[in-house]
Amino acid sequence: MITEPSTTRQRADDRLGRGLSSSLYRPLAEGDVERIIREAMRILEKAGLLVYSKTARTALRAAGAEVDEATCAVKMPRGLVEEAIASNPSSITLCSCDGKTDIELAGGKVHYATGGTAIYVLDPDTGERRPSTVDDVILNARLVDVLENVDAFTINVFPNDVEKKDHIDVNRFFHSIDNTTKHVMGGIYSLKGCRRAIELAEMVAGSPEALRERPFVSFITLVISPLKIDDAYGEMACHVAAKGLPIVVPTEPICGTTAPITLAGNVLIHVAETLGGIAVVQSVRKGAPGICGSVGSITDLRTMDHVSGAVERAMINAAVSQVAQRLQLPLYSTAGTSDSKEADIQAGYESALSSLLVAMSGANYIHDIAGLMEADLTVSYEKLVVDNEILGMCQRVLRGIEVTDETLAADLIIERGPGSDYLAEDHTVRHMRSEFFMPRISNRDKRGASSAADAALARARAVVEKTRSSPAEHRIAADVRARIVEAFPEIRAV
């Protein structure tokens, strides 16, 4: 199993538990939510999906879908989709390895995670962009382990130094599980790799049953816009569903290219596609923990490129969040991304605005929300730390303002009367550490009282360096780790 970390993970004083609930931002009117659900059902029934996975087609046909084997077109009656929604769990717990940071995806509970599977990082020594490696998987996992506002580690970089496709998944999951006690979620790249990654996790858990009981790993496939499930992703989704493990079925429609140009059209195709994915999961195994997914964005009309930092991306994902909550389906969403090439002011305002809007919508598992930039291609370690600070502010917003006799302090105001201060009051001492968000890296000193080393970005670099220079702690127990390394020779040694 997992060894305990030698030090207690830092907790922000203002962080009153994980999964604060929110429904503060609702871009859709209630009637619009119902209309989108109706139209999504109609799309799945009249147009359907192209499903190139034979296993998925067989399961869907058995569930009542109309399947054309010649074209791989699958049309899903409304009743089939409604039954899939009903049988999919409305609450899914993504467990941590040590049991201390489990997160529940349900209702409007909000959690934050990394993500993106970027193929580059900004090197922490040179600041230059370079291809990411296994060492970057490890360093990102170690950083997430100490960042108090990042709830889970969605494996956020691709190990370009692992040459064989079938070896990618095992390396990503092993080095992630071994370097953070938080929940590990990751995309998968081949059916063989997917199977091996699950076998690895079962060894860590002690048995397949133990892993199903406390799933400290989960997996991401993809519905390819518009309205298509390819053979590889379909077969992997079916395998994970059959195992009874959490599986995300996200979709990434882009306004004007793989979806209608309008935000409403994008939201509609989002909902239709991810409900189609849920139907696949439930057709394979009723009650399997399927998670809807919302990743899409808009198009830069000058170049027709995907845009990562647009405010409309946040609006789309917030709207899908509303629909998922209406259907009582757990949601994997997207925020915190930027089109900037550096950890600069653009990265700050794009990430902050989208993070806050999607968090305020009540999206359950917001991935990509820390460290990602350059249209989702690159991870910056410094930005990962800066985004952790932004998420602390988001959490403070979600907490709202508590109004009680104690917090109003009306009697104290009357007692002190005009012209007094409250510096020495017991009331101040009781609340001063929990009422405000206390930043880790923001510089609030007056001009002249600090140096360049006190700037926020410099402080973020210091956090990265402290993590890099500290001894690595293996989170997998030594005896289990030795058996895994022997059983999986494809794991790259570090």
C-alpha positions as CSV (number, residue, x, y, z in Angstrom):
1,M,0.0,0.0,0.0
2,I,1.0,3.7,0.3
3,T,3.5,4.9,2.9
4,E,2.6,8.0,4.9
5,P,4.3,11.3,4.0
6,S,6.9,12.2,6.6
7,T,5.5,15.7,7.1
8,T,2.0,17.0,7.4
9,R,0.8,18.7,4.2
10,Q,0.2,22.4,4.7
11,R,-3.4,23.4,5.0
12,A,-4.6,27.0,4.4
13,D,-6.3,28.3,7.6
14,D,-9.2,29.6,5.5
15,R,-9.7,26.2,3.7
16,L,-12.8,24.8,5.6
17,G,-12.7,21.4,3.9
18,R,-12.7,20.3,0.3
19,G,-15.6,20.4,-2.1
20,L,-17.3,23.7,-1.2
21,S,-20.6,23.8,-3.0
22,S,-21.5,26.7,-5.4
23,S,-24.2,27.8,-7.8
24,L,-23.3,31.4,-7.9
25,Y,-22.9,31.7,-11.7
26,R,-25.6,30.4,-13.9
27,P,-25.2,31.5,-17.6
28,L,-28.4,29.5,-18.6
29,A,-32.0,30.3,-17.7
30,E,-33.7,27.2,-16.2
31,G,-35.9,26.8,-19.3
32,D,-32.7,26.8,-21.5
33,V,-31.3,23.9,-19.5
34,E,-34.4,21.8,-20.1
35,R,-34.4,22.7,-23.8
36,I,-30.7,21.8,-24.2
37,I,-31.4,18.4,-22.6
38,R,-34.4,17.7,-24.9
39,E,-32.4,18.7,-28.0
40,A,-29.4,16.6,-26.9
41,M,-31.7,13.6,-26.6
42,R,-33.1,14.3,-30.0
43,I,-29.6,14.5,-31.6
44,L,-28.7,11.1,-30.1
45,E,-31.9,9.6,-31.4
46,K,-32.0,11.1,-34.9
47,A,-28.3,11.6,-35.8
48,G,-26.6,9.4,-33.2
49,L,-22.9,8.8,-32.9
50,L,-20.4,7.1,-35.1
51,V,-19.0,4.4,-32.8
52,Y,-16.0,2.5,-34.2
53,S,-15.5,0.3,-31.2
54,K,-17.0,-3.1,-31.7
55,T,-17.3,-3.7,-28.0
56,A,-19.2,-0.4,-27.5
57,R,-21.5,-1.1,-30.5
58,T,-22.3,-4.6,-29.1
59,A,-23.1,-3.2,-25.7
60,L,-25.2,-0.4,-27.1
61,R,-27.2,-2.8,-29.3
62,A,-27.9,-5.0,-26.3
63,A,-29.2,-1.9,-24.5
64,G,-31.6,-1.1,-27.3
65,A,-29.7,1.2,-29.7
66,E,-30.2,1.0,-33.5
67,V,-26.8,0.0,-34.9
68,D,-25.7,0.0,-38.5
69,E,-22.6,-2.2,-38.7
70,A,-21.7,-1.1,-42.2
71,T,-21.3,2.5,-41.3
72,C,-20.8,2.2,-37.5
73,A,-23.7,4.6,-36.9
74,V,-25.5,4.2,-33.6
75,K,-28.8,5.9,-32.8
76,M,-29.9,5.9,-29.2
77,P,-33.5,6.1,-28.3
78,R,-34.4,8.6,-25.6
79,G,-35.3,5.8,-23.2
80,L,-31.8,4.2,-23.5
81,V,-30.1,7.5,-22.7
82,E,-32.5,8.3,-19.8
83,E,-31.9,4.8,-18.3
84,A,-28.1,5.4,-18.6
85,I,-28.4,8.7,-16.7
86,A,-30.5,7.0,-14.1
87,S,-28.1,4.1,-13.6
88,N,-25.0,6.2,-13.5
89,P,-23.9,7.2,-9.9
90,S,-24.9,10.8,-9.0
91,S,-22.0,10.8,-6.5
92,I,-18.5,9.4,-7.2
93,T,-15.7,9.5,-4.7
94,L,-12.2,9.8,-6.1
95,C,-10.0,8.5,-3.3
96,S,-6.6,9.6,-2.3
97,C,-3.8,7.1,-1.7
98,D,-3.6,7.9,2.0
99,G,-7.3,8.5,2.7
100,K,-6.7,12.1,3.8
101,T,-7.7,14.0,0.6
102,D,-10.6,12.1,-0.9
103,I,-12.9,14.2,-3.1
104,E,-16.6,13.6,-3.8
105,L,-18.0,14.6,-7.2
106,A,-21.7,15.4,-6.5
107,G,-24.1,18.2,-6.8
108,G,-22.3,21.6,-6.9
109,K,-19.2,20.5,-5.0
110,V,-16.1,22.0,-6.5
111,H,-12.6,20.5,-6.7
112,Y,-9.5,21.6,-8.6
113,A,-6.9,19.6,-10.5
114,T,-4.1,19.9,-13.0
115,G,-4.4,18.4,-16.4
116,G,-3.8,18.9,-20.1
117,T,-1.2,16.2,-21.0
118,A,1.1,19.0,-22.3
119,I,4.0,18.0,-24.5
120,Y,6.2,20.8,-23.3
121,V,7.3,22.4,-20.1
122,L,9.1,25.7,-19.3
123,D,12.4,24.4,-18.0
124,P,12.8,25.6,-14.3
125,D,16.5,26.3,-14.9
126,T,16.5,28.0,-18.2
127,G,13.0,29.2,-18.6
128,E,13.0,27.9,-22.2
129,R,10.3,25.6,-23.6
130,R,11.5,22.0,-24.0
131,P,9.8,18.6,-24.5
132,S,8.4,17.1,-21.3
133,T,9.9,13.9,-19.8
134,V,9.2,11.3,-17.1
135,D,11.2,13.6,-14.7
136,D,8.6,16.3,-15.4
137,V,5.7,13.9,-14.5
138,I,7.5,13.3,-11.2
139,L,8.2,17.0,-10.4
140,N,4.6,18.0,-11.3
141,A,3.3,15.2,-9.0
142,R,5.6,16.3,-6.2
143,L,4.5,20.0,-6.5
144,V,0.8,19.1,-6.5
145,D,1.4,17.1,-3.4
146,V,2.4,20.2,-1.4
147,L,0.1,22.7,-3.0
148,E,-2.8,23.0,-0.6
149,N,-5.5,24.3,-3.0
150,V,-4.9,21.6,-5.8
151,D,-7.1,18.7,-4.8
152,A,-6.0,16.0,-7.3
153,F,-3.3,15.3,-9.8
154,T,-4.5,14.9,-13.4
155,I,-1.3,13.8,-15.1
156,N,-0.4,17.0,-16.9
157,V,2.6,16.2,-19.1
158,F,3.5,13.6,-21.7
159,P,6.7,11.6,-21.2
160,N,8.4,12.2,-24.6
161,D,11.4,10.1,-23.5
162,V,9.2,7.0,-23.4
163,E,9.4,5.7,-27.0
164,K,7.0,2.8,-27.1
165,K,3.3,3.8,-27.1
166,D,2.3,0.8,-25.0
167,H,4.7,1.9,-22.3
168,I,3.4,5.5,-21.9
169,D,0.4,4.7,-19.6
170,V,2.3,2.6,-17.1
171,N,5.1,5.2,-16.8
172,R,2.7,8.1,-16.3
173,F,0.6,6.3,-13.7
174,F,3.4,4.6,-11.7
175,H,5.5,7.8,-11.3
176,S,2.4,9.8,-10.4
177,I,1.2,7.4,-7.8
178,D,4.7,7.1,-6.4
179,N,5.1,10.9,-6.0
180,T,1.8,12.2,-4.6
181,T,-0.8,10.9,-2.1
182,K,-3.6,12.8,-3.9
183,H,-5.9,11.2,-6.3
184,V,-4.3,10.4,-9.7
185,M,-6.4,10.8,-12.9
186,G,-4.9,10.4,-16.4
187,G,-5.5,10.1,-20.1
188,I,-4.7,6.7,-21.6
189,Y,-3.0,6.1,-25.0
190,S,-3.4,2.4,-25.9
191,L,-5.6,-0.5,-24.8
192,K,-2.5,-2.5,-23.7
193,G,-1.2,0.4,-21.8
194,C,-4.6,1.0,-20.2
195,R,-4.7,-2.7,-19.0
196,R,-1.2,-2.5,-17.7
197,A,-1.9,0.7,-15.8
198,I,-4.9,-0.9,-14.1
199,E,-2.9,-4.0,-13.2
200,L,-0.3,-1.7,-11.7
201,A,-2.9,0.1,-9.6
202,E,-4.4,-3.2,-8.5
203,M,-1.0,-4.3,-7.2
204,V,-0.7,-1.0,-5.2
205,A,-4.2,-1.4,-3.8
206,G,-3.7,-5.1,-3.0
207,S,-6.4,-6.5,-5.3
208,P,-8.9,-5.6,-8.0
209,E,-11.6,-5.5,-5.4
210,A,-9.7,-3.2,-3.2
211,L,-9.1,-0.8,-6.1
212,R,-12.8,-0.7,-6.9
213,E,-13.6,-0.1,-3.3
214,R,-11.2,2.8,-3.0
215,P,-10.3,4.0,-6.5
216,F,-7.2,6.2,-6.1
217,V,-6.8,6.3,-9.9
218,S,-9.3,7.2,-12.6
219,F,-9.1,7.4,-16.4
220,I,-9.9,9.8,-19.2
221,T,-11.0,8.8,-22.7
222,L,-12.5,11.0,-25.4
223,V,-15.6,11.5,-27.5
224,I,-14.2,13.1,-30.7
225,S,-16.3,16.0,-32.0
226,P,-18.5,16.0,-33.9
227,L,-20.3,13.0,-32.6
228,K,-17.7,10.2,-33.0
229,I,-16.2,7.6,-30.7
230,D,-13.1,6.1,-32.3
231,D,-12.0,2.4,-31.9
232,A,-9.1,3.1,-29.5
233,Y,-10.9,5.4,-27.1
234,G,-14.1,3.3,-27.3
235,E,-12.3,0.1,-26.4
236,M,-10.5,1.7,-23.6
237,A,-13.6,3.2,-22.2
238,C,-15.4,-0.2,-22.3
239,H,-12.4,-1.9,-20.5
240,V,-12.3,0.7,-17.7
241,A,-16.1,0.6,-17.3
242,A,-16.1,-3.2,-17.2
243,K,-13.5,-3.0,-14.4
244,G,-15.9,-0.7,-12.4
245,L,-13.4,2.1,-12.2
246,P,-14.1,5.8,-12.6
247,I,-14.0,6.8,-16.3
248,V,-14.3,10.3,-17.8
249,V,-16.0,10.6,-21.2
250,P,-15.2,14.2,-22.1
251,T,-15.8,16.0,-25.4
252,E,-14.0,19.0,-26.8
253,P,-16.1,20.7,-29.5
254,I,-14.6,24.0,-30.8
255,C,-17.0,26.8,-31.9
256,G,-16.9,27.2,-35.7
257,T,-14.9,24.1,-36.6
258,T,-16.2,20.9,-34.8
259,A,-19.3,22.6,-33.4
260,P,-21.6,25.4,-34.4
261,I,-20.1,28.9,-34.0
262,T,-22.6,29.9,-31.3
263,L,-22.0,29.2,-27.6
264,A,-25.4,27.6,-27.3
265,G,-24.6,25.2,-30.2
266,N,-21.3,24.3,-28.6
267,V,-23.0,23.6,-25.3
268,L,-25.6,21.4,-27.0
269,I,-23.1,19.3,-28.8
270,H,-21.1,19.0,-25.6
271,V,-24.1,17.6,-23.8
272,A,-25.1,15.2,-26.6
273,E,-21.6,13.8,-27.0
274,T,-20.9,13.3,-23.3
275,L,-24.3,11.7,-22.7
276,G,-23.5,9.4,-25.6
277,G,-20.3,8.5,-23.7
278,I,-22.3,7.8,-20.5
279,A,-24.6,5.6,-22.5
280,V,-21.6,3.5,-23.6
281,V,-20.3,3.2,-20.0
282,Q,-23.7,2.2,-18.6
283,S,-24.4,-0.2,-21.5
284,V,-21.1,-2.0,-20.6
285,R,-21.7,-2.1,-16.9
286,K,-24.8,-0.7,-15.1
287,G,-23.8,1.5,-12.2
288,A,-20.2,2.0,-13.4
289,P,-18.8,5.3,-12.2
290,G,-19.0,7.4,-15.4
291,I,-18.1,11.1,-15.4
292,C,-19.3,13.6,-17.9
293,G,-16.7,15.8,-19.5
294,S,-16.6,19.4,-20.8
295,V,-13.4,20.6,-22.4
296,G,-14.4,22.6,-25.5
297,S,-13.7,26.2,-26.4
298,I,-13.9,28.7,-29.3
299,T,-12.0,29.4,-32.5
300,D,-9.7,32.3,-33.2
301,L,-11.5,33.5,-36.3
302,R,-8.2,35.0,-37.7
303,T,-6.4,31.6,-37.8
304,M,-9.2,29.1,-37.0
305,D,-7.0,27.8,-34.2
306,H,-8.3,26.5,-30.8
307,V,-8.3,29.3,-28.2
308,S,-7.5,28.3,-24.6
309,G,-7.8,31.5,-22.6
310,A,-11.1,32.9,-23.9
311,V,-13.7,34.0,-21.4
312,E,-16.3,32.2,-23.6
313,R,-14.6,28.9,-22.8
314,A,-15.4,29.5,-19.2
315,M,-19.0,30.4,-20.1
316,I,-19.4,27.2,-22.1
317,N,-18.1,25.0,-19.3
318,A,-20.2,26.8,-16.7
319,A,-23.3,26.2,-18.8
320,V,-22.5,22.4,-19.2
321,S,-22.0,22.4,-15.4
322,Q,-25.6,23.6,-15.0
323,V,-26.9,20.8,-17.3
324,A,-24.9,18.2,-15.5
325,Q,-26.3,19.3,-12.1
326,R,-29.8,19.2,-13.5
327,L,-29.2,15.6,-14.6
328,Q,-27.4,14.7,-11.4
329,L,-24.3,13.6,-13.2
330,P,-20.7,14.2,-11.9
331,L,-18.8,16.6,-14.2
332,Y,-15.2,16.9,-15.2
333,S,-14.7,20.5,-16.4
334,T,-12.1,22.9,-17.6
335,A,-10.7,26.3,-16.5
336,G,-7.5,28.1,-15.6
337,T,-6.0,27.8,-19.1
338,S,-4.2,30.6,-21.0
339,D,-2.9,31.3,-24.5
340,S,0.1,33.1,-23.0
341,K,3.5,31.7,-23.8
342,E,4.9,32.9,-20.4
343,A,3.8,33.0,-16.8
344,D,3.0,36.7,-17.3
345,I,0.1,39.1,-16.7
346,Q,-2.0,37.6,-19.6
347,A,-1.6,34.1,-18.0
348,G,-2.7,35.7,-14.7
349,Y,-5.9,37.4,-15.8
350,E,-7.0,34.7,-18.3
351,S,-6.5,31.9,-15.7
352,A,-8.0,33.8,-12.8
353,L,-11.2,34.8,-14.6
354,S,-12.0,31.4,-16.0
355,S,-11.1,29.6,-12.8
356,L,-13.5,31.8,-10.8
357,L,-16.4,31.6,-13.2
358,V,-16.3,27.8,-13.6
359,A,-15.8,27.3,-9.8
360,M,-18.8,29.6,-9.2
361,S,-20.9,27.4,-11.5
362,G,-20.4,24.4,-9.2
363,A,-18.4,22.2,-11.6
364,N,-17.2,19.1,-9.7
365,Y,-13.7,18.4,-11.0
366,I,-12.1,21.3,-12.7
367,H,-9.0,20.1,-14.5
368,D,-6.3,22.1,-16.4
369,I,-6.8,24.7,-13.7
370,A,-3.2,24.9,-12.5
371,G,0.0,25.3,-14.6
372,L,-1.3,25.0,-18.1
373,M,-0.6,27.6,-20.8
374,E,0.1,28.1,-24.6
375,A,-3.2,26.7,-25.8
376,D,-2.8,23.7,-23.5
377,L,0.6,22.7,-25.0
378,T,2.9,23.7,-22.2
379,V,3.1,23.5,-18.4
380,S,4.9,26.2,-16.4
381,Y,6.0,25.2,-12.9
382,E,5.9,28.8,-11.7
383,K,2.3,29.2,-13.1
384,L,1.3,26.0,-11.2
385,V,2.3,27.7,-8.0
386,V,0.7,31.0,-9.0
387,D,-2.5,29.2,-9.9
388,N,-2.6,27.5,-6.5
389,E,-2.8,31.1,-5.1
390,I,-5.6,31.9,-7.5
391,L,-7.5,28.8,-6.4
392,G,-7.2,29.9,-2.7
393,M,-8.9,33.1,-3.7
394,C,-11.6,31.2,-5.6
395,Q,-12.2,29.1,-2.5
396,R,-12.6,32.2,-0.4
397,V,-15.3,33.5,-2.8
398,L,-17.1,30.2,-2.7
399,R,-17.2,30.3,1.1
400,G,-19.2,33.6,0.9
401,I,-19.8,35.8,3.9
402,E,-21.2,34.1,7.0
403,V,-23.8,36.2,8.8
404,T,-24.4,35.3,12.5
405,D,-24.6,37.2,15.7
406,E,-20.9,36.4,16.2
407,T,-19.8,37.6,12.7
408,L,-22.0,40.7,12.7
409,A,-20.6,41.7,16.1
410,A,-23.3,44.3,16.6
411,D,-23.1,44.2,20.4
412,L,-19.3,44.7,20.1
413,I,-19.8,47.7,17.8
414,I,-22.3,49.2,20.3
415,E,-20.0,48.5,23.2
416,R,-17.0,50.1,21.6
417,G,-19.0,53.0,20.3
418,P,-17.8,55.8,17.9
419,G,-14.2,56.5,17.4
420,S,-12.8,53.2,18.8
421,D,-10.7,50.5,17.1
422,Y,-10.9,46.7,17.3
423,L,-7.2,45.7,17.2
424,A,-7.0,44.3,20.8
425,E,-10.5,42.7,20.9
426,D,-10.9,39.0,21.5
427,H,-13.3,38.9,18.6
428,T,-10.4,40.0,16.3
429,V,-8.1,37.3,17.7
430,R,-10.8,34.6,17.2
431,H,-11.4,35.5,13.5
432,M,-8.2,37.0,12.2
433,R,-6.7,33.7,10.9
434,S,-9.8,32.3,9.3
435,E,-11.8,35.3,7.9
436,F,-9.3,36.3,5.1
437,F,-7.5,34.4,2.4
438,M,-3.8,34.5,3.4
439,P,-1.6,34.4,0.3
440,R,1.6,32.4,0.1
441,I,3.3,34.3,-2.7
442,S,1.5,37.6,-3.2
443,N,3.6,40.7,-2.2
444,R,1.6,43.1,-0.1
445,D,4.5,45.1,1.3
446,K,4.8,48.8,0.6
447,R,7.2,50.0,-2.1
448,G,10.7,50.1,-0.7
449,A,10.1,47.5,1.9
450,S,10.8,44.5,-0.3
451,S,13.2,43.4,-3.1
452,A,12.9,41.7,-6.4
453,A,13.1,38.4,-4.6
454,D,9.8,39.2,-3.0
455,A,7.9,39.6,-6.3
456,A,5.1,37.0,-6.7
457,L,6.8,35.2,-9.6
458,A,10.1,35.0,-7.8
459,R,8.4,33.6,-4.7
460,A,6.7,31.0,-7.0
461,R,10.1,30.0,-8.3
462,A,11.3,29.6,-4.8
463,V,8.5,27.2,-4.0
464,V,9.4,25.2,-7.1
465,E,13.1,25.1,-6.1
466,K,12.3,24.1,-2.6
467,T,10.4,21.1,-3.9
468,R,13.0,20.2,-6.5
469,S,15.9,20.3,-4.0
470,S,14.1,18.4,-1.2
471,P,14.6,14.6,-1.1
472,A,12.0,12.7,-3.1
473,E,9.7,10.4,-1.0
474,H,8.3,7.3,-2.6
475,R,4.6,7.0,-1.7
476,I,4.4,3.4,-2.7
477,A,5.6,1.0,0.1
478,A,9.1,-0.3,-0.6
479,D,8.1,-4.0,-0.9
480,V,5.2,-3.2,-3.3
481,R,7.3,-0.9,-5.3
482,A,10.0,-3.6,-5.8
483,R,7.4,-6.1,-7.0
484,I,6.0,-3.5,-9.4
485,V,9.4,-2.6,-10.9
486,E,10.0,-6.3,-11.4
487,A,6.6,-7.0,-13.0
488,F,6.7,-3.9,-15.2
489,P,10.2,-3.7,-16.8
490,E,8.9,-1.0,-19.2
491,I,8.9,1.5,-16.2
492,R,11.7,4.0,-16.8
493,A,14.1,4.1,-13.8
494,V,14.8,7.5,-12.3
